[in-house]
Amino acid sequence: MSSTEPINLLGLDTAALTDLVGRWGGKPFRAKQLQRWVHQRGVDSFDDMTDLAREFRQQLTEHCSIHAPDVSTEHRSADGTRKWLFDVGKNNAIETVFIPEDDRGTLCISSQAGCTVACPFCSTGYQGFNRNLTTAEIIGQLWYAKRAVQADLSNARVGEQAAVAPEPARVISNVVMMGMGEPLLNYDQVLGALRLMIDDNAYGLSRRRVTVSTSGVVPMMDRLGRDCPVALAVSLHAPNDALRDKLVPLNRKHPLAELLAACNRYLEHAPRDFITFEYIMLDGVNDTDQHARELIEIAKQVRCKFNLIPFNPFPQSGLKRSPTARIRLFAQRLMDAGLVTTVRKTRGDDIAAACGQLAGDVKDRTRINERLPDRAVIAIKQERG
């Protein structure tokens, strides 16, 4: 154990923390006490952990730390959405978004700095891939946001804002891994974070309230189903292989038939009895009645619900959002077929925190925007004529 490299406790799950405490002669219950101080109470000073033995606290001070990534900026939307830009070093940054709603407070967190999947409708893909985040950096987003949201709640209770928003909207009740990056391409670090999220001595979230979103990394979907099944959302975005090859390039490696089979295998372990298919609405690209009919056929193969996402435009994409009337009609086609269908509210777009807008202040190291997305956009434009 190096004295120059403190162990960041935010990155240790129960087993790792128990092992660390055991090396110092401590019993497992000490690890649980420490875990509650760190994750439930959000304490970052060992001196404040008053029910821990002084000698134990000295060992922690000497060898360990508790710190989330540094916050570079914070923005608040008119609709209450909050976005934090975290500095993760070497000119890399990630973004995290808190979305308050009437019945829940949802935190959207990132798993990578950048993304390798390079979907042409997602601004993160245009910055390239920089690196995977550690478990400490992933869980650090939740740790920091929980403290920030609770501080707001405490201030509101003693001020005039106490009645502004319903109580559930001002706590983090749900976590979605839908921020920057493809979570299942950073599997081991994401798995550690998920285990902390559902641990009763850490964040105690229900598996049903933790969602991993994937573009379809089939082998890792199978592993997640065995290791730590939580709610699963699949970025579908196209109802056939020809179009999905262009919109979700990973489809070339794991085409729809393989993806749908993996979804059914996942449902054998999942805490929910359906897969959520996310479907971004792109004008003239994937929003026709024929596309709706093809989705209905897909729904016959997998128990699912559809979440239609109005596209949030950004200059590099060359794509447009489907008109509101078209989205409503598309949704109605699915509902008429008996499918549960929702249209995602656009939240935080005034601070670039809406779905598909997360990009961060990160240099494009792999020049993806000179390779894949431009060609994909050209092909899409040619297809729609």
Helices and strands as residue ranges (DSSP letters): E 7-8, G 9-11, H 14-23, H 28-35, I 36-40, G 46-48, H 54-63, E 64-65, E 70-76, E 82-89, E 92-100, E 105-108, E 112-114, G 123-127, E 129-132, H 135-157, G 160-163, G 167-170, E 174-177, G 183-186, H 187-198, G 207-209, E 210-214, H 218-227, E 231-235, H 241-247, G 249-252, H 256-267, E 275-281, H 289-299, E 304-310, G 315-317, H 324-336, E 341-343, G 349-351, G 368-370, H 372-384
